[in-house]
């Protein structure tokens, strides 16, 4: 895993590059977001077979600033 400096004008918070081992077919990542901030998680997925090609997957990270504590209990039989 390598961390790179981000260009401030691109509005990036972090840039991480992870290169999998040869026989890796699955990767699990945990990402912690900052309350009230949004962004886009971009993943480049490269195929294992020839010809090698790459696919870009974008996942929108939505801001989570609308959470409020509630004292009302939820009736599980209602839904």
Helices and strands as residue ranges (DSSP letters): E 2-4, G 8-10, E 15-17, E 39-46, E 54-61
